[in-house]
């Protein structure tokens, strides 16, 4: 496809598109710390319910026309994706509670490695040697990151974030293989996903130690700012910017910019969250960033016949935040 002045790398007009996409990556990176600031183990489900209850009605105003065109089959497909999305948010949010914001943001970035590996296994096409090397580098980085202050068993939060990365991979694969949602409007599909997740959180909320009203009334002004930031910026803003950018730039360029999310998660976690990974932890963080970047580029350069070019990044996060218009965050 020929490039236009609006999408030529390095041009001033290109940065009018790239700048907002880069801001989304920064927002997603900051979502881990924002979540950690207002979440306890007994408030995870209630917090997710409040967060989505704020975002879903606003998204519904935008998606209302597209919703009228959805078929029963598409609604069912969106519901399936919504169940997976709910699982991702639960794993990520519980994970953030039990580990540092830096660890959470870097471990979840392994989705960029897991997804091409799973895709290659399903397609029975072995990944390239360079991609396998990048995957090994990323895994080594995670091992060092989680052991940066001394070699002990990984924390519960680290393991949950690892499971969340696997769940994100499942989400991407299902999206690319579910015929029911292949041509569904992005806004309508995301609305169905988020609405399904709200239903799941509402059903689970009696198991939470704190009810929605109790949690909402207990929040300070600063905590409400964090919650609104997660709902509006990490979900709605990211969703609209992604849709806007993909229509004005190439998917690979958008993906490359969004791939800087773990970098921002680490920077914000250390600078604002007071995380101290230790010398080995810092080395591990560098290896994770290098490995995921190398692996993403190796996957993008596979022959077209060997790959379907999945784009991980769910909604939230997610942190829980929105990652792709056709997934979640």
C-alpha positions as CSV (number, residue, x, y, z in Angstrom):
1,X,0.0,0.0,0.0
2,X,1.5,3.4,-1.0
3,X,2.2,5.7,1.9
4,X,0.6,9.1,2.1
5,X,2.1,12.3,3.6
6,X,-0.1,11.7,6.6
7,X,1.4,8.4,7.4
8,X,5.0,8.8,6.3
9,X,7.3,7.9,9.2
10,X,9.1,10.9,10.6
11,X,6.8,13.5,9.0
12,X,5.2,16.1,11.2
13,X,1.7,15.0,10.2
14,X,2.5,11.4,11.0
15,X,3.2,12.4,14.6
16,X,-0.3,14.0,14.8
17,X,-1.4,10.3,14.6
18,X,1.5,8.7,16.4
19,X,1.4,11.2,19.4
20,X,-2.1,10.2,20.6
21,X,-1.2,6.5,20.1
22,X,1.9,6.9,22.2
23,X,-0.2,8.7,24.8
24,X,-2.4,5.6,24.9
25,X,0.6,3.4,25.6
26,X,1.6,5.7,28.5
27,X,-1.9,5.6,29.8
28,X,-2.0,1.9,29.7
29,X,1.4,1.7,31.4
30,X,0.2,4.0,34.2
31,X,-3.0,1.9,34.7
32,X,-1.2,-0.7,36.8
33,X,-0.2,1.9,39.4
34,X,-3.6,3.6,39.3
35,X,-5.2,0.2,40.0
36,X,-2.8,-0.6,42.7
37,X,-3.5,2.7,44.4
38,X,-7.2,2.0,45.0
39,X,-7.5,-1.7,45.2
40,X,-7.3,-4.3,48.0
41,X,-7.9,-8.0,47.7
42,X,-11.4,-7.7,49.2
43,X,-12.4,-4.9,46.7
44,X,-11.1,-6.3,43.4
45,X,-14.5,-7.4,42.1
46,X,-16.4,-4.4,43.4
47,X,-13.8,-2.0,41.9
48,X,-14.1,-3.7,38.5
49,X,-17.9,-3.4,38.7
50,X,-17.7,0.3,39.5
51,X,-15.2,0.9,36.8
52,X,-17.2,-0.8,34.1
53,X,-20.5,0.7,35.2
54,X,-19.0,4.1,34.5
55,X,-17.5,3.2,31.1
56,X,-20.3,1.1,29.6
57,X,-23.1,3.7,29.5
58,X,-20.8,6.2,27.9
59,X,-19.7,3.6,25.3
60,X,-23.4,2.7,24.8
61,X,-24.2,6.2,23.6
62,X,-21.7,5.8,20.8
63,X,-22.5,2.2,19.9
64,X,-26.3,2.4,20.1
65,X,-26.8,2.5,16.3
66,X,-24.4,-0.2,15.6
67,X,-26.0,-2.4,18.3
68,X,-29.3,-2.4,16.4
69,X,-27.6,-4.2,13.5
70,X,-26.1,-7.0,15.6
71,X,-27.4,-10.5,14.9
72,X,-28.0,-13.1,17.6
73,X,-24.9,-14.9,16.5
74,X,-22.8,-11.8,16.9
75,X,-24.3,-11.1,20.3
76,X,-23.3,-14.7,21.3
77,X,-19.8,-14.3,20.0
78,X,-19.4,-11.0,21.9
79,X,-20.7,-12.7,25.0
80,X,-18.0,-15.4,24.7
81,X,-15.3,-12.8,24.4
82,X,-16.8,-10.9,27.3
83,X,-16.4,-13.9,29.6
84,X,-12.8,-14.2,28.6
85,X,-12.4,-10.4,29.1
86,X,-13.8,-10.7,32.6
87,X,-11.3,-13.5,33.4
88,X,-8.5,-11.3,32.2
89,X,-9.5,-8.4,34.3
90,X,-9.9,-10.5,37.4
91,X,-6.5,-12.1,36.9
92,X,-4.8,-8.8,36.2
93,X,-6.4,-6.9,39.0
94,X,-5.8,-9.6,41.6
95,X,-2.2,-9.8,40.2
96,X,-1.6,-6.1,40.6
97,X,-2.7,-6.3,44.2
98,X,-0.1,-8.9,45.0
99,X,2.9,-7.6,43.1
100,X,4.5,-4.4,42.1
101,X,3.1,-2.2,39.3
102,X,6.5,-2.6,37.5
103,X,6.4,-6.4,37.6
104,X,2.7,-6.4,36.5
105,X,3.3,-4.2,33.4
106,X,6.4,-6.2,32.3
107,X,5.1,-9.7,32.9
108,X,1.9,-9.0,31.1
109,X,3.9,-7.9,28.1
110,X,4.8,-11.6,27.5
111,X,1.5,-11.7,25.7
112,X,3.5,-10.4,22.7
113,X,5.6,-13.5,22.9
114,X,3.0,-16.1,23.8
115,X,0.5,-15.1,21.1
116,X,2.8,-15.8,18.1
117,X,4.0,-19.0,19.7
118,X,0.4,-20.2,20.2
119,X,-0.4,-19.1,16.6
120,X,2.5,-21.0,15.2
121,X,1.5,-24.1,17.2
122,X,-2.1,-23.9,15.9
123,X,-0.9,-23.4,12.4
124,X,1.8,-26.1,12.7
125,X,4.4,-23.6,11.4
126,X,7.5,-23.5,13.6
127,X,8.5,-20.0,14.7
128,X,11.8,-18.6,13.4
129,X,15.0,-19.1,15.4
130,X,15.2,-15.3,16.0
131,X,11.7,-15.4,17.5
132,X,12.5,-18.3,19.8
133,X,15.7,-16.5,20.9
134,X,13.6,-13.4,21.7
135,X,11.1,-15.5,23.6
136,X,13.9,-17.1,25.7
137,X,15.3,-13.7,26.4
138,X,11.9,-12.4,27.6
139,X,11.4,-15.4,29.9
140,X,14.9,-15.0,31.3
141,X,14.1,-11.3,31.9
142,X,10.9,-12.2,33.8
143,X,12.8,-14.7,36.0
144,X,15.4,-12.0,36.9
145,X,12.7,-9.3,37.4
146,X,10.7,-11.4,39.9
147,X,13.9,-12.4,41.7
148,X,15.6,-9.0,41.6
149,X,15.7,-8.6,45.4
150,X,16.7,-12.2,46.2
151,X,16.0,-15.6,44.8
152,X,12.7,-16.7,46.3
153,X,9.5,-18.3,44.9
154,X,7.7,-15.9,42.6
155,X,4.9,-14.0,44.4
156,X,1.2,-14.9,43.9
157,X,0.8,-11.6,42.0
158,X,3.6,-12.6,39.5
159,X,2.0,-15.9,38.8
160,X,-1.4,-14.3,38.4
161,X,0.0,-11.8,35.9
162,X,1.6,-14.7,34.0
163,X,-1.8,-16.4,33.8
164,X,-3.3,-13.1,32.7
165,X,-0.8,-13.0,29.8
166,X,-1.9,-16.5,28.8
167,X,-5.6,-15.4,29.1
168,X,-4.9,-12.4,26.8
169,X,-3.3,-14.8,24.3
170,X,-6.4,-17.0,24.4
171,X,-8.5,-13.9,23.8
172,X,-6.6,-12.8,20.7
173,X,-6.7,-16.3,19.2
174,X,-10.4,-16.6,19.8
175,X,-11.1,-13.2,18.3
176,X,-9.2,-14.2,15.1
177,X,-10.9,-17.6,14.9
178,X,-14.5,-16.8,15.9
179,X,-16.5,-16.4,12.7
180,X,-19.4,-14.8,14.6
181,X,-17.5,-11.6,15.3
182,X,-15.3,-11.4,12.2
183,X,-17.1,-8.5,10.6
184,X,-18.8,-7.1,13.7
185,X,-18.6,-3.3,14.3
186,X,-15.8,-2.6,16.8
187,X,-17.8,-0.3,19.0
188,X,-20.8,-2.7,19.2
189,X,-18.6,-5.7,19.9
190,X,-16.7,-3.9,22.6
191,X,-20.0,-2.8,24.2
192,X,-21.2,-6.4,24.3
193,X,-17.9,-7.5,25.8
194,X,-17.9,-4.9,28.5
195,X,-21.6,-5.5,29.3
196,X,-21.0,-9.2,29.6
197,X,-18.1,-8.5,32.0
198,X,-20.3,-6.2,34.0
199,X,-22.8,-9.0,34.4
200,X,-20.1,-11.4,35.5
201,X,-18.8,-8.9,38.1
202,X,-22.3,-8.2,39.3
203,X,-22.9,-11.9,39.9
204,X,-19.6,-12.3,41.7
205,X,-20.0,-9.1,43.8
206,X,-21.8,-10.8,46.7
207,X,-18.5,-12.8,47.2
208,X,-16.6,-9.6,47.7
209,X,-15.9,-8.3,51.1
210,X,-17.1,-4.8,50.2
211,X,-20.3,-3.8,48.3
212,X,-20.4,-1.3,45.5
213,X,-22.2,1.4,47.5
214,X,-19.9,0.9,50.5
215,X,-16.8,1.1,48.4
216,X,-18.0,4.2,46.4
217,X,-18.9,6.1,49.6
218,X,-15.6,5.2,51.2
219,X,-13.4,6.6,48.4
220,X,-11.6,9.8,49.0
221,X,-11.4,12.4,46.2
222,X,-8.0,11.1,45.1
223,X,-9.3,7.6,44.9
224,X,-12.2,8.7,42.8
225,X,-9.7,10.4,40.5
226,X,-7.9,7.1,40.0
227,X,-11.2,5.3,39.4
228,X,-12.4,7.8,36.8
229,X,-8.9,7.8,35.2
230,X,-9.2,4.0,34.8
231,X,-12.8,4.2,33.4
232,X,-12.4,7.2,31.1
233,X,-8.8,7.3,30.1
234,X,-7.7,3.7,30.2
235,X,-10.9,2.4,28.7
236,X,-12.9,4.9,26.6
237,X,-10.1,7.2,25.6
238,X,-7.8,4.3,24.6
239,X,-10.7,2.7,22.7
240,X,-11.5,5.8,20.6
241,X,-7.9,6.7,19.9
242,X,-7.1,3.2,18.7
243,X,-10.1,3.2,16.3
244,X,-9.1,6.7,15.1
245,X,-5.4,5.8,14.6
246,X,-5.8,2.5,12.9
247,X,-7.9,4.2,10.2
248,X,-5.1,6.8,9.6
249,X,-2.0,4.7,10.0
250,X,-0.8,1.2,9.5
251,X,-1.7,-1.5,12.1
252,X,2.0,-2.5,12.4
253,X,2.9,1.2,13.2
254,X,0.2,1.5,15.8
255,X,1.2,-1.9,17.3
256,X,4.8,-0.8,17.5
257,X,3.9,2.3,19.4
258,X,1.5,0.5,21.7
259,X,4.3,-2.0,22.4
260,X,6.1,0.6,24.5
261,X,3.5,0.1,27.2
262,X,5.7,-2.1,29.4
263,X,8.4,0.5,29.3
264,X,6.0,3.2,30.6
265,X,4.7,0.7,33.3
266,X,8.3,0.2,34.5
267,X,9.2,3.9,34.4
268,X,6.0,5.0,36.2
269,X,6.2,2.1,38.7
270,X,9.8,3.1,39.7
271,X,9.4,6.9,39.5
272,X,5.9,7.3,41.1
273,X,5.1,4.0,42.7
274,X,8.4,3.6,44.6
275,X,9.2,0.2,43.2
276,X,12.7,-1.0,43.8
277,X,13.4,-4.0,41.5
278,X,17.1,-4.3,42.6
279,X,20.1,-4.7,40.2
280,X,19.0,-8.0,38.9
281,X,15.4,-6.7,38.6
282,X,16.5,-3.8,36.5
283,X,18.5,-6.2,34.3
284,X,15.4,-8.4,33.9
285,X,13.3,-5.4,33.0
286,X,15.7,-4.5,30.2
287,X,15.7,-8.1,28.9
288,X,11.9,-8.2,28.9
289,X,11.7,-5.0,27.0
290,X,14.4,-6.1,24.5
291,X,12.9,-9.6,24.1
292,X,9.3,-8.5,23.6
293,X,10.4,-5.8,21.1
294,X,12.7,-8.2,19.2
295,X,10.0,-10.9,19.3
296,X,7.2,-8.6,18.0
297,X,9.4,-7.5,15.1
298,X,10.4,-11.1,14.3
299,X,6.7,-12.1,14.3
300,X,5.8,-9.1,12.0
301,X,8.4,-10.2,9.5
302,X,7.2,-13.7,9.1
303,X,6.0,-14.7,5.6
304,X,2.4,-13.7,5.1
305,X,1.5,-17.4,4.5
306,X,2.8,-18.4,7.9
307,X,1.0,-15.8,10.1
308,X,-2.3,-14.1,10.6
309,X,-0.7,-11.2,12.4
310,X,-2.6,-11.2,15.7
311,X,-2.6,-7.9,17.7
312,X,-2.7,-8.5,21.4
313,X,-3.9,-5.8,23.7
314,X,-7.1,-6.2,25.1
315,X,-9.0,-3.6,26.9
316,X,-7.6,-3.1,29.9
317,X,-4.8,-3.7,30.2
318,X,-5.4,-4.8,30.1
319,X,-4.4,-3.7,33.2
320,X,-6.7,-3.6,33.3
321,X,-7.4,-1.4,30.4
322,X,-8.6,-1.5,26.8
323,X,-6.0,-2.8,24.5
324,X,-7.5,-3.2,21.0
325,X,-10.9,-2.2,19.7
326,X,-11.6,-5.7,18.7
327,X,-10.6,-7.2,22.0
328,X,-11.2,-5.3,25.2
329,X,-9.3,-2.5,26.8
